């Protein structure tokens, strides 16, 4: 560990903390199911509050799951210093089919989607 990262939590610790204290993540019900260096898996349990119409999960909730999983994957192997910051600068989602009345899982690497 370099002197600039000594005394700071790991990127994985920051990711876990973010998920546990974010009101938005809590509102959606997103859960961390796996974290390793540069890989994260999060789940979005189906609830009626996530429905856009009928039993179709709202695309914004799905995009939030993907964005959150990407952030956790990126942070999971990151070295942290006093000036470390992070934000999403771009996100494109191409929906291939509707998720209906089902839990959703996203597994991402720091370099992109492994499976969703």
C-alpha positions as CSV (number, residue, x, y, z in Angstrom):
1,X,0.0,0.0,0.0
2,X,1.4,3.4,-0.9
3,X,1.7,6.2,1.6
4,X,-1.2,8.1,-0.2
5,X,-3.6,5.3,0.6
6,X,-2.6,4.4,4.1
7,X,-5.3,5.0,6.7
8,X,-8.1,5.2,4.1
9,X,-10.8,2.6,3.8
10,X,-10.5,0.3,0.8
11,X,-12.6,0.9,-2.3
12,X,-14.7,-2.1,-1.5
13,X,-15.4,-0.7,2.0
14,X,-16.5,2.6,0.4
15,X,-18.8,0.7,-2.0
16,X,-20.4,-1.3,0.8
17,X,-20.9,1.8,2.9
18,X,-22.4,3.7,-0.1
19,X,-24.9,0.9,-0.6
20,X,-25.9,0.7,3.1
21,X,-26.4,4.5,3.5
22,X,-27.8,5.7,0.2
23,X,-31.5,6.6,0.6
24,X,-32.1,6.0,-3.1
25,X,-30.6,2.5,-3.1
26,X,-32.6,1.7,0.0
27,X,-35.8,3.0,-1.6
28,X,-35.3,0.7,-4.6
29,X,-34.3,-2.3,-2.4
30,X,-31.0,-3.0,-4.2
31,X,-28.9,-5.5,-2.4
32,X,-25.2,-6.5,-2.7
33,X,-25.0,-10.2,-3.4
34,X,-21.2,-10.4,-4.3
35,X,-18.2,-8.2,-4.4
36,X,-14.6,-9.1,-5.4
37,X,-11.8,-6.9,-6.8
38,X,-13.2,-5.4,-10.0
39,X,-16.5,-7.4,-9.9
40,X,-19.8,-6.8,-8.3
41,X,-23.2,-8.5,-8.3
42,X,-26.3,-6.6,-7.1
43,X,-29.9,-7.7,-7.1
44,X,-33.2,-5.7,-7.4
45,X,-36.0,-7.6,-5.8
46,X,-39.4,-7.2,-7.5
47,X,-41.9,-5.1,-5.7
48,X,-45.1,-3.4,-6.9
49,X,-43.4,0.0,-6.2
50,X,-41.0,-0.7,-9.1
51,X,-43.8,-1.3,-11.7
52,X,-44.3,1.1,-14.6
53,X,-47.5,-0.6,-15.8
54,X,-49.0,-4.1,-15.2
55,X,-46.1,-6.1,-13.8
56,X,-43.3,-4.6,-16.0
57,X,-40.4,-3.3,-14.0
58,X,-39.6,0.4,-14.7
59,X,-36.6,0.9,-16.9
60,X,-35.3,3.6,-14.6
61,X,-35.1,1.1,-11.8
62,X,-33.2,-1.3,-14.0
63,X,-30.8,1.5,-15.1
64,X,-30.2,2.4,-11.5
65,X,-29.4,-1.2,-10.7
66,X,-26.9,-1.3,-13.6
67,X,-25.4,2.1,-12.6
68,X,-25.0,1.0,-9.0
69,X,-23.4,-2.3,-9.9
70,X,-21.0,-0.5,-12.2
71,X,-20.0,1.9,-9.4
72,X,-19.5,-0.9,-6.9
73,X,-17.4,-2.9,-9.4
74,X,-15.2,0.1,-10.1
75,X,-14.8,0.9,-6.4
76,X,-14.2,-2.7,-5.4
77,X,-10.6,-2.8,-6.5
78,X,-9.8,0.9,-6.3
79,X,-7.0,2.4,-4.2
80,X,-8.3,5.3,-2.1
81,X,-6.7,8.5,-1.1
82,X,-7.9,11.8,0.3
83,X,-8.7,13.2,-3.2
84,X,-10.5,10.1,-4.6
85,X,-13.9,10.9,-6.1
86,X,-16.3,9.1,-8.4
87,X,-19.4,9.8,-10.5
88,X,-21.1,8.3,-13.5
89,X,-20.2,10.3,-16.6
90,X,-22.3,8.3,-19.0
91,X,-24.7,5.4,-19.1
92,X,-26.4,3.8,-22.0
93,X,-28.9,1.0,-21.6
94,X,-30.4,-1.0,-24.5
95,X,-33.4,-2.9,-23.2
96,X,-33.9,-6.2,-25.0
97,X,-37.0,-7.4,-23.2
98,X,-39.3,-6.4,-20.4
99,X,-38.6,-7.7,-16.9
100,X,-42.0,-8.7,-15.5
101,X,-42.9,-9.7,-12.0
102,X,-39.3,-11.0,-11.3
103,X,-36.2,-10.2,-9.4
104,X,-33.4,-8.8,-11.4
105,X,-29.6,-9.4,-11.0
106,X,-26.7,-7.5,-12.5
107,X,-23.1,-8.7,-12.5
108,X,-20.5,-6.2,-13.7
109,X,-16.8,-5.9,-14.0
110,X,-15.0,-2.6,-13.8
111,X,-14.8,-2.9,-17.6
112,X,-18.5,-3.6,-18.4
113,X,-21.4,-6.0,-18.0
114,X,-20.7,-9.7,-17.5
115,X,-24.4,-10.6,-17.2
116,X,-27.7,-8.9,-16.4
